[in-house]
Amino acid sequence: MNELSSLNFNTVLLIILLVIRIYIHRSMILPKKIYKEALKNENDGLFHKAQLGYQYAMQEIKRKKFQSRQLKNKITGKLNLLQDVIEYNTVGTAII
């Protein structure tokens, strides 16, 4: 009888941990999709559109309870770089 209750407890615990893991994984899918789309826009030279995409991905990461620090750092770096590129392009066209 004691073995049966121990087995039920372990099964319930395993199911709870599995549900938590699925929730964490799903919570990070949207920011990753947005990041990939912004990266594609950046590679296509659509810097303003890419900047908006990165900002939106950052908002989604901040909104989630479980944050990916690595993705957050990548987006922060991309936003800083894009700001410089956009500023350089703006100043470059103003001189011409």
NUMILO-197270 format. One record per residue: residue number from 0; x, y, z of N, C-alpha, C in turn. Coordinates in Angstrom, 3 decimals, padded with zeros to 6 digits. Layout:
<pts>
- NUM|X|Y|Z|X|Y|Z|X|Y|Z
...
</pts>
This chain:
<pts>
- 0|000.827|-001.188|000.000|000.000|000.000|000.000|000.874|001.255|000.000
- 1|001.928|001.266|000.812|002.814|002.415|000.900|003.538|002.637|-000.437
- 2|003.908|001.545|-001.115|004.571|001.653|-002.411|003.634|002.253|-003.448
- 3|002.349|001.936|-003.358|001.366|002.446|-004.297|001.191|003.957|-004.136
- 4|001.137|004.438|-002.913|000.983|005.879|-002.695|002.247|006.630|-003.106
- 5|003.401|006.014|-002.899|004.659|006.614|-003.319|004.710|006.704|-004.848
- 6|004.227|005.697|-005.520|004.186|005.682|-006.980|003.238|006.763|-007.488
- 7|002.093|006.920|-006.864|001.141|007.955|-007.273|001.723|009.350|-007.056
- 8|002.402|009.544|-005.946|003.016|010.836|-005.660|004.071|011.167|-006.705
- 9|004.912|010.190|-007.029|005.961|010.415|-008.034|005.361|010.699|-009.402
- 10|004.296|010.033|-009.733|003.636|010.253|-011.018|003.051|011.659|-011.085
- 11|002.387|012.077|-010.032|001.805|013.419|-009.987|002.906|014.474|-010.041
- 12|003.978|014.256|-009.312|005.099|015.192|-009.323|005.713|015.283|-010.720
- 13|005.870|014.162|-011.385|006.421|014.144|-012.736|005.512|014.894|-013.712
- 14|004.221|014.716|-013.594|003.273|015.412|-014.467|003.323|016.915|-014.222
- 15|003.406|017.326|-012.970|003.485|018.755|-012.643|004.755|019.369|-013.218
- 16|005.877|018.691|-013.065|007.140|019.200|-013.604|007.110|019.268|-015.126
- 17|006.464|018.315|-015.762|006.342|018.310|-017.214|005.488|019.484|-017.695
- 18|004.405|019.755|-017.003|003.540|020.885|-017.363|004.288|022.205|-017.195
- 19|005.059|022.349|-016.147|005.838|023.574|-015.922|006.868|023.758|-017.039
- 20|007.523|022.678|-017.405|008.530|022.754|-018.475|007.892|023.144|-019.806
- 21|006.735|022.592|-020.116|006.035|022.940|-021.359|005.634|024.411|-021.339
- 22|005.149|024.890|-020.201|004.749|026.297|-020.083|005.936|027.223|-020.315
- 23|007.072|026.909|-019.725|008.271|027.739|-019.897|008.709|027.729|-021.360
- 24|008.692|026.569|-021.979|009.113|026.461|-023.376|008.181|027.265|-024.291
- 25|006.901|027.144|-024.083|005.932|027.870|-024.916|005.996|029.370|-024.698
- 26|006.344|029.787|-023.500|006.386|031.221|-023.226|007.524|031.903|-023.977
- 27|008.503|031.147|-024.432|009.630|031.732|-025.140|009.522|031.584|-026.656
- 28|008.492|030.921|-027.161|008.369|030.710|-028.604|008.099|032.028|-029.332
- 29|007.160|032.841|-028.841|006.799|034.086|-029.525|007.972|035.055|-029.624
- 30|008.697|035.339|-028.550|009.842|036.256|-028.694|010.895|035.743|-029.683
- 31|011.095|034.432|-029.733|012.077|033.881|-030.675|011.611|034.062|-032.114
- 32|010.320|033.875|-032.369|009.786|034.077|-033.718|009.925|035.536|-034.132
- 33|009.602|036.431|-033.221|009.701|037.861|-033.520|011.161|038.234|-033.776
- 34|012.074|037.674|-032.971|013.504|037.940|-033.142|013.975|037.482|-034.524
- 35|013.562|036.295|-034.936|013.983|035.772|-036.240|013.452|036.636|-037.377
- 36|012.212|037.106|-037.254|011.641|037.972|-038.279|012.393|039.310|-038.338
- 37|012.731|039.856|-037.179|013.482|041.109|-037.135|014.883|040.920|-037.732
- 38|015.485|039.778|-037.468|016.804|039.479|-038.022|016.735|039.404|-039.553
- 39|015.680|038.806|-040.074|015.477|038.729|-041.517|015.320|040.135|-042.099
- 40|014.546|040.977|-041.429|014.371|042.360|-041.894|015.693|043.121|-041.875
- 41|016.479|042.874|-040.845|017.789|043.536|-040.752|018.686|043.100|-041.907
- 42|018.695|041.813|-042.198|019.516|041.304|-043.295|019.047|041.819|-044.656
- 43|017.752|042.114|-044.762|017.206|042.653|-046.012|017.403|044.162|-046.127
- 44|017.966|044.777|-045.093|018.226|046.215|-045.118|017.065|047.061|-044.628
- 45|016.049|046.434|-044.077|014.889|047.157|-043.543|015.145|047.457|-042.068
- 46|016.002|048.428|-041.825|016.490|048.665|-040.473|015.419|049.178|-039.514
- 47|014.559|050.067|-039.987|013.503|050.580|-039.103|012.522|049.467|-038.720
- 48|012.183|048.643|-039.699|011.273|047.520|-039.436|011.929|046.516|-038.481
- 49|013.209|046.283|-038.665|013.937|045.373|-037.781|013.998|045.924|-036.361
- 50|014.226|047.227|-036.250|014.286|047.851|-034.932|012.952|047.706|-034.199
- 51|011.856|047.909|-034.906|010.536|047.728|-034.298|010.318|046.285|-033.868
- 52|010.773|045.348|-034.694|010.649|043.931|-034.355|011.431|043.566|-033.104
- 53|012.659|044.052|-033.017|013.475|043.785|-031.829|012.853|044.406|-030.571
- 54|012.310|045.609|-030.732|011.665|046.255|-029.580|010.443|045.456|-029.127
- 55|009.678|044.944|-030.080|008.511|044.146|-029.748|008.919|042.833|-029.071
- 56|009.979|042.211|-029.574|010.471|040.977|-028.955|010.939|041.237|-027.526
- 57|011.583|042.377|-027.310|012.045|042.735|-025.964|010.860|042.954|-025.028
- 58|009.807|043.589|-025.528|008.603|043.778|-024.713|007.996|042.433|-024.320
- 59|007.975|041.491|-025.258|007.414|040.171|-024.976|008.256|039.431|-023.935
- 60|009.566|039.575|-024.020|010.438|038.918|-023.039|010.210|039.513|-021.657
- 61|010.094|040.833|-021.585|009.878|041.475|-020.282|008.519|041.114|-019.699
- 62|007.554|040.853|-020.568|006.208|040.520|-020.121|006.130|039.111|-019.534
- 63|007.000|038.229|-019.983|006.991|036.841|-019.515|007.689|036.734|-018.164
- 64|007.263|035.765|-017.390|007.895|035.555|-016.090|009.248|034.874|-016.234
- 65|009.359|033.977|-017.198|010.588|033.221|-017.399|011.326|033.820|-018.584
- 66|012.389|034.545|-018.303|013.101|035.264|-019.337|014.332|034.508|-019.796
- 67|014.617|034.612|-021.069|015.845|034.072|-021.621|016.889|035.183|-021.607
- 68|017.822|035.087|-020.714|018.844|036.125|-020.580|019.693|036.220|-021.848
- 69|019.958|035.076|-022.471|020.769|035.064|-023.684|020.050|035.801|-024.826
- 70|018.764|035.521|-025.013|018.005|036.196|-026.058|017.875|037.683|-025.756
- 71|017.671|038.005|-024.494|017.556|039.407|-024.086|018.854|040.163|-024.395
- 72|019.996|039.547|-024.133|021.287|040.179|-024.422|021.496|040.361|-025.923
- 73|021.082|039.362|-026.719|021.203|039.467|-028.170|020.370|040.628|-028.696
- 74|019.143|040.731|-028.207|018.251|041.791|-028.677|018.782|043.163|-028.272
- 75|019.298|043.270|-027.061|019.866|044.543|-026.604|021.028|044.957|-027.502
- 76|021.887|044.007|-027.837|023.009|044.304|-028.727|022.544|044.715|-030.111
- 77|021.545|044.024|-030.627|021.010|044.351|-031.952|020.373|045.743|-031.959
- 78|019.635|046.080|-030.900|019.010|047.401|-030.826|020.055|048.508|-030.795
- 79|021.126|048.305|-030.044|022.199|049.303|-029.990|022.862|049.462|-031.357
- 80|023.133|048.343|-032.012|023.769|048.380|-033.327|022.853|049.047|-034.355
- 81|021.587|048.688|-034.345|020.651|049.278|-035.305|020.486|050.779|-035.093
- 82|020.491|051.202|-033.852|020.393|052.633|-033.572|021.562|053.376|-034.213
- 83|022.752|052.797|-034.091|023.934|053.418|-034.698|023.844|053.408|-036.220
- 84|023.397|052.298|-036.803|023.286|052.188|-038.255|022.267|053.181|-038.795
- 85|021.114|053.264|-038.143|020.075|054.196|-038.586|020.566|055.638|-038.465
- 86|021.235|055.944|-037.365|021.778|057.299|-037.179|022.832|057.614|-038.236
- 87|023.694|056.643|-038.521|024.732|056.838|-039.542|024.103|057.056|-040.907
- 88|023.085|056.258|-041.251|022.418|056.405|-042.549|021.709|057.749|-042.655
- 89|021.124|058.205|-041.559|020.425|059.486|-041.553|021.420|060.637|-041.745
- 90|022.514|060.592|-041.030|023.527|061.641|-041.134|024.179|061.577|-042.510
- 91|024.417|060.369|-043.022|025.044|060.209|-044.344|024.187|060.776|-045.454
- 92|022.878|060.583|-045.386|022.011|061.123|-046.430|021.823|062.621|-046.264
- 93|021.962|063.132|-045.068|021.809|064.581|-044.847|022.997|065.327|-045.436
- 94|024.158|064.709|-045.432|025.368|065.361|-045.957|025.336|065.397|-047.475
- 95|024.814|064.352|-048.066|024.778|064.260|-049.528|023.766|065.191|-050.039
</pts>
